[in-house]
Amino acid sequence: MKTVYLIHGDELITKIEAADAIREDARKAGYSERDHYVVDSQHFDWSKVTDASDNLSLFATLRIVEITINTAKPSADACAFFESAAKDPAPDTLYLFNVPKLDRSATESAWFAACSRAGEVIAAPLVEREQLPGWIGKRLKKYGFEATRDVVDFLCERCEGNLLAAKQEIEKLSLLLPKGELKVEDLVAAVADVARYDPNELSESFLRGDLARYSRVLEGLHAEGEQAPRLSWMISEDVHALANIFLARRQGVPVAQALRNARVWGKRQKAMEHATSVIAPQRIAALLKRCATLDAQSKGQAAGDAWLTLGSMAAFAHARSEREVIA
């Protein structure tokens, strides 16, 4: 076993499984005592950990010291402890540090380097939407199932944004169904709809013109209790950004510069680029008008149901002809 294990990232299921595997290997190696500290604030009393290290049990010679950081990032005191533990560990002690996603400054820090040298660093990045089919396919294979693309797509739709639930649903299938080929009809009754959606996914599907996904995400957010004013604001922001980009392009501004001027960054940039290539510039004025109506409806200042208007926004923006426009 290594002296230090550092798990960092935002994907909960990856972190849980990595920590479970380390604990199991440690147990087999004779580590019979475990101290677990949960750090919920920047003012955690680290003397509790160091004092415990100075008072080892007389009967348990091998011990795991596990520290879970629940703050946005490790504090200066936490980083100092990690570095000290990596460079000068307590005898007969295995350290397991579980921390959130680390930024570049953290991964280039002295404490991170010390942990890397002393032990093993395990990254747990979020499984993105485009990676989910591969993740589910591998997980099904692990449990002895052969899955067609239709089966994988069905599970992706039901479990999107909730990887832990996806894991649990697949484990449930392994108990309910025989190994071998899976069919969609086998899953319909067995798999719950446990998808969770991020409001940003509504924006992405709106810009990309993925109407089925837009409707699915909107329904999911509504069911989860998301408020219409927030979603209305997000879609309106997209439309106003599109308007500014189209105006800049007519003035000869390069696409990349137009996107920056409209404050479009990161993953949203690709979706916005796609939108500028498929949404007719002539439709922007009508979209802006509809956004104003949507805003008023979401605040109770105009007649009509904001959720119904939200539901029609993507189809309205991406209609290929006037006949397809939803009034």
C-alpha positions, 0 to 999 in steps of 0.5 A, a space after each residue: 500500500 502507498 502512504 498517501 492516496 489523494 482523490 480529487 474531482 466532482 464525480 461522486 460515484 468515481 470518488 466513492 468507488 475509488 475510496 472503497 477500493 483503497 479501504 478494502 485493499 488496506 483492510 486486506 493488508 492489515 489496516 484495522 483501525 480507521 479515523 475519519 474527519 469531515 472538514 466542513 469549514 475553513 476553520 477546522 481544528 487540525 490539532 484534532 488530527 495531529 493529536 490523534 496521530 500522537 496517540 496511536 492505539 496500543 492494539 491496532 498498529 496499522 491505521 487509516 486516517 481519512 479526511 474528506 474536504 467538503 469546502 470549495 477548496 482545501 484551506 491553507 491549513 489543510 494544504 499544510 497538513 497534506 504536505 506534512 503528512 506526505 513528507 513526514 507521515 505518522 508511523 503505520 498510517 495510511 492517509 486517504 484524502 478526498 477533496 473537491 475538483 482542484 484548479 490548476 494552481 492547486 495541481 501545481 502546488 507543493 502539497 499536491 506534488 508531495 502527495 504525488 511523490 509519496 503515494 497515488 493521485 486519483 482524478 474523478 472528473 465529471 462524466 460528461 453527457 457524451 461520455 455517458 453511453 460509454 460509461 453505461 455500456 462498460 458498467 453493463 458489461 461488468 455485470 454480464 449484460 450485452 446491450 444494444 445502442 437502444 438499451 444504452 440510450 434508454 438508460 442514458 435518458 432515464 439516468 442522465 445527470 445522476 451517475 450514482 443512480 445509474 450505478 444503482 439501477 444497473 445493480 438492480 438489473 443484475 438482480 432482476 434480470 438474467 445475464 446476457 442480451 438486454 432489450 428495451 422492453 426488459 428495462 421499461 418496468 425495471 428502471 426508474 426515471 432518475 435523471 437530473 438536469 442542470 439548467 445549463 443543459 436547457 440552454 445547450 439544447 436550445 442553441 443546438 436545436 435538439 428539440 426532443 432533449 429540450 423538452 425532456 430537460 424542461 420537463 425534468 427541471 419543472 418536475 424538480 421545482 426549478 423556477 420559470 423566471 430563472 429559465 426564462 432569463 437563461 433563454 433570453 440571455 442566449 437570444 440577446 447574445 445571438 442578436 449581438 453576434 449577428 450584429 457584429 458579424 454584419 459589421 465584419 467582426 470575426 466569429 471568435 471576437 463576436 463570441 468574446 464580445 457577447 461574453 460567450 465562453 467555454 462549452 457554451 461557445 460551441 453551442 452558440 457557434 452552432 446556433 449562429 449557423 442554423 438560426 435565421 438572423 431574420 428570426 431574431 427580432 421575433 425571438 426578442 419579442 417572444 423573450 419579452 413576453 416570456 419574461 413578463 409571463 414568468 413574473 406574473 405581469 402578462 397573460 399566459 403560461 410561462 412554461 408553455 412559452 418556454 416549451 415552444 422557444 426551441 421549436 420557434 427559434 429553429 423552425 425551417 419555415 414559417 409553417 413550422 413556427 409555433 404561434 
